[in-house]
């Protein structure tokens, strides 16, 4: 008996129920991932960097865990490289979580479980 293959297509829709569930859980658990770069795309970052002073670039580098040394162009390139690595999940040190993000007996934890199990 042949198995039916499921085809997934990217349609650009953001109202998928899985995405909605993920957003609800992130809101409940207050897991709004912080982006030290403050940019949604590489182009946005490049535009933002072009408007920054050297001191602003150094401050951003420190927030993004990039050593703030070198000339203006060197620092911009370091920040862009760090942004690319972060957006691709490379070179990021992940914190070891040793305790639950939320108290398992709390109202928020129960709501998150309801969403996950629905």
N, C-alpha and C positions, 0 to 999 in steps of 0.2 A: 504494500500500500504506500503510495507516494505522499510525502508530507507537503502541505501547502506552505509556500514561502510567504512571509509577511513582508510587504514592502512599505518602507517609511519614506515619506517625501517631505522635504522642507517647504512649508507653505507660508512661512512668515507670520503665522498666527500666534498671538501671545495669550489667547484666552483658553488654552489647553488646560484641562482640569489638573494635570500633574503639576503644571507651573503654578497654578493657583494654590494648590496644596503646599508646594514648596514655599511660596511667599507667606502663606499663613503661618507655617511652622517657624520660618525665620522671624516673623514679627512676634510670635508668642515667646520664642526663646531668645529674642533680642540678639539675633545673630546677623546683624547687618554688617557684613564684612567691610572692614575699613580699607580704603584705598588711599594710601599716603600721597599718590600722585594727583588725585582729584581730577582725573581725566577718564573718559569712557572709551577712548580710542587712541591709537598712536598719533593720528593727525591732530586730535585735540591736545595731546600732550606737547607735540612739537610747537603748536601755536601758543600754548601757555608758556612754554620755555622761552620762546622768542621775545615775549613781553616782560620777562623777569630780569631783575638786576642780578649782579653776581652774588650779593648777599642773600637774595631770595632763593637763588639756585642752590647755594650752600645749605640754607635752612631746609629746603625740600630734600636735598641729598641726605641730610642727617635723619629726617623723618623716614626716609625710604631705606635706611641702613646702607647707604652708599658713602664711601669715604669722600668728603668734600674737598678734594685737592685738584690742582691743575688749572688750566686756563678755562675761560668761559666755554669755548667749543668742546674742550675735553670733558668738562663736567656735564654739558648737555648730552654728549654721546654716552657717558656713563649712565645718566638717568634714563635715556631711551633704551639702552641695553638692559638695565634693571627692570624697566617697565615690561619689555618684551619677555624677559625671563619670568617675571611674576605672572603675566597674563597667560603664559604657556605652562605655568606650574613648575618651572625649573628653578633651581638655585634658591628656593625658598626654604628657610628653616621653619619647620612646623613645631609648634609647642606640644609637648607631651601633656595630654590632659589626664590628670590623676584623680579628678573628682567630677561628678556629673555637672553638666552645664546648668541644669535647673534641678531644684529639689524634686525627687521622684514623687513625693506625696502632695506636691502643690497643685493648684488649680490649672496652672499653665502646662504642667507636665501631662496631666490627664487630658487636657484639650488637644495637645500635640499628638498623644497616642490615639485619640479618637480620629483625628485627621489622617494619621498614617494607616490606621486599620480600616478606614472607610473605602 
